[in-house]
Amino acid sequence: MGESDNTVLELQAKTPFFSAPFKMYGNLRKYKELLKHFIFRDLKVRYHNSFIGYGWSVLEPLALTITFYILFAILSDDVDPYRPLTILVGILAWSLFAKTLSLGTTGLQRNASLIKRVYFPRELFLFSKSGYQIIQISLSLFVIIPLLIKYELAPTRTLILLPVAVILISMLALGAAFITSILQTKARDIEHIVTIFLRISFYLSPVFYPLDMITGGRVPEEYASIYLLINPMATYITMIRSAFTGAPLDIPVENLAFTISSTVVLFWLGSIYFMRNERKAVKNL
């Protein structure tokens, strides 16, 4: 290994432990222009030479919404007055989580050549994927406006749940991606495991059906409570739906507190793991 490679690996003399999230925050502020560059680079690459361009960020979730709406109308006798809105919001929330995690998992591997050439905080690649997906969901939210008008849903105080849920979903996905991105440099199987996990979790989460299908009596109460504890996306999807419909967030306070605190802990532990192992990960690229 050459001198320049050693410089890349050793620029961070001391690996932080509990201070890892604060170290990352400092890096984001210091390299904010580079972070913006990565985010908008991804946007340009995604829609390069595309006739519809950013319209795809709306058409993709809209097409899935129509598909699941038809299937749900045929297979279920559940009466949901806001079913198209319920499904669309679920798809957008899930896409934010799934794409942030999947793209974050391969973030280091796919930028190996750049990482080996010059030093900058490697977590920028993961945060750029998160920022990119937040912009994507922001663009997609425009398609919700006609549905809000149709159902005469005016903004209420519950709208504050929208940015809160988006931040928590991003933290959840990043916390996991901090770990999987490091493991991906050691074993390329990790991205396939993540793909399978996301595919199964999609159907086990209330993406195209309301949460009360799980908590409303069809599932024994003790199992429904466990479901909420082990599936944080169920809570966050419901939070975003409540933000738009104004419906009360019918989730027990203890479950809500556990979900939020476990998300923060995962983000914290993930950032610690990432910063303690990123230099070793560079060697594996």
N, C-alpha and C positions, 0 to 999 in steps of 0.2 A: 504493500500500500504506500502510495506516494505522500509527499509532504502536504500537498493540497488536500488530499483525502483526510489526512490526520487533522488538518485544520477544521474541516467540515465536522468531524466527529467530536472534536474537543473544545469547540468554541464555548459550549456551556460547561463551565468548570464544575459547577455544583448542581446536582440534580435535586429539585425541590421535592418536598413530600406534601405536607398539609397545605403548603403555600402554592401548590400547582395551579389551581384555578386563578389565583391572583396573578401568578406569573404569566399565564395565558392571556389574561385581560390586559396586562401591560404590553405584551407582544402585539396584541390586536391593535392597541392604540398607536404603538410605535410604527407598525407596518400596515396601517389602515389603507394607505393608497395602493399598496401591493394587493391587499385583500380585495379591494374594489376592482382592481385589474383582473384578478382571477375570476371574480363573480361575473363580470360583464364579458370576459373572454368565453366563459361557458355559455352565456346567453347567445353570443354571436355565432359560436360554433354550432349550437343546437339548431338555429334557424337559418343558417347560411344556405343561400340558393333555394330558399323555400318561398313559394308563391304566397302562401297564407301567413307565413312568419309567426308572429306571436299569437296569432289566432288559434294555433294548435294547442296552446295552453288552456284554451276554452273548449275546443272541440273534443279533445280526448276525454276529459271527465264528463262532458255532456253526453257523448256517445255511450259511455259506460252507464250513466244514469238512466238513459232511455232503455238500455238492455235490461238492467236489474229492475226497473219499474215494471216492465212487461212481465218478466219472470215472477216477480213478487205478487203482481196482481193476479196471475194465474194460479200460483201455488199456495197463496196465503189468504185467509179470510180476515186478517187483521185490518181494522179500519184506522187509517192514519190520514187525517185531513191534509197534512202537508207532505205526503209521501215523496213526491219528486224533490222537494227541498231537503227532506230528511236524507234521501239517498245521495244527492249531490254533495251535501255538506260532509257526509261520511266518507265519500270517495276523496274529496279534497283533503280532509284531515289525514286520512290514511296515506295518501300519496306523499304528503309532507314528511311523515314518519318513515315510510318505506324507502323512498328515494334518497333521503338524507342518510339513512343507515347503509343502504346498498352502495351508493356512490362513495360514501365515507370509508367503507370497508376497503375499497380498492384505490383510495385516494393517494396513498404513498406509492403503491406499486406502479400505478399508471403515470406517475411523475418521477420515476426513478432517475432518469437521465438528468433532469433539472436539479433534483436534490443532490446528486453527486457532483454537480458542477459548482454550485454556489450555496453559501449558507444563508438561510433565513428560517424562522420558526416553522417546523413542518406541520404544526397544527393548523396553519393557514389554509392548507389544502382541504381539511375537513370543515373548517368554518366557512370556507368559500362555497362548499356544496350546500351547507345549511342556508347561507344567505341566498344562494341561487334558487333553492326550493321555496324560500319565503317569498321571493319576487314572483315565482311561478304561481303560487297559491294566491297572491295578491292580484295578479292579472286574471286568474280564474274566477275570483269573487265577483267580477262584473256580471257574470252570467246569472248570479243569484238575484240581482236587482229586479229583473222582470218577475221572478217568482215572488219576491217580497211585495211587489205592487199588486200582483194577482191575488195574493192571500191577504192583502191589506194589513201587512205586518209593519207597524211603525217601530222605529228604534226605541228601546227601553233601557233601563239601567243594566239589564243583563248583558248588554252589548260589550261591557267591560270584560266579560269572560272570553271574548274572541282573542285579543292580544295576549291575555294570560295563558290561554290554552295553546296558542301558537308557540309562545316562548317555552312552555313546559314540554310540548311535543318535540321541539328542537333540542332541548336539553336531554330528553330521554334518548333520542336517536343519536346525538353526539356522544353521550356517555357510553353507549354500547359501541359506537364506531371507534372511539378512542382505543378500545380493547381489540376489536376485530381487525382494525387496520394494522396494528402491530402483529397480531397473529397471522394475518394474511401474508406478511413478508417471510414468515417461517414456513407456512403451509398454504399452498394455493387452493386447498380444498375449502378454506373458510368462506369464500364468497358463495360457493355452492350451498354450503350449510345455511348461510344467511338467507339465500334465495328460497330454500325449502321452508325455513322458519317463517319467513314473511308470507309465503303462499298459504301455509296452514293457518297462521294467525289472522290473515285477512278474513277467512270464513268464521273464525272463532270470535271475531270482534264485531260489534254492532255497526258495521259499515253500511250495509244496505237494508238493515232492519233496526227498529228502535230498541233501546236498552230494556224497555219494560217487557219485551218478549222473554228476557232472561230473569228479570227481577219481579215481574208481575204475577208470579204464581205458577208459571209453567215448570219452573225449576224449583226444587226444594230450597227454602230460605237459606239454610246453612251452606248449600252449594253455590247459591247466587252470591253470597257474601264472599266466599273463597274466590269466585270468578272475578269479582271486582278487585280483590287484593292482588291477584296474579296477572291481571290484564289492565294495566294503566291506560291503554288506549281507549278502553270502554268508557272510562271517566272523561277523558279529554275530548272524544268525539261528542259525547253528550253535552259537555260544556259549550262547544261551538254551536251545537243545535239550539241549546237554550239561549245563546247570545242572539240568534236571529229570530226565534219564535217567541221569545219572552216567557217561555214555560219555566216553571221552577225547576231547579236542579235537584231532582229526586234521588239523591245519593246520600247515604248516611254520613254524618260529619266525620266519624272515625275512619270510614273508608276513604273519604276525600283527603283527610289529613295524612293517612298512610301512603296513598298514591303520590301525593305531592312530595312528601318527605323522602320516599324511596327514589323518586326521580332525581331529586337534588343529591342524594347520597350516591346514586349511580353515576351522575355527572362528575361528582367530586372524585370518586374512586377511579373512574375511567380516566380523568385528567392526570391523576397521580400515576397510574399505570403507564399512560402514554409518555409522560415526561421522564419517567424512570427507565424507559426501555427504547426511546426513539433512537438513541445513538447506536444501540445494538441492531435496531431494525434497519438502519442505513447500511450496515455491513451485509445484511441479508438480501438487499435489493440487487 
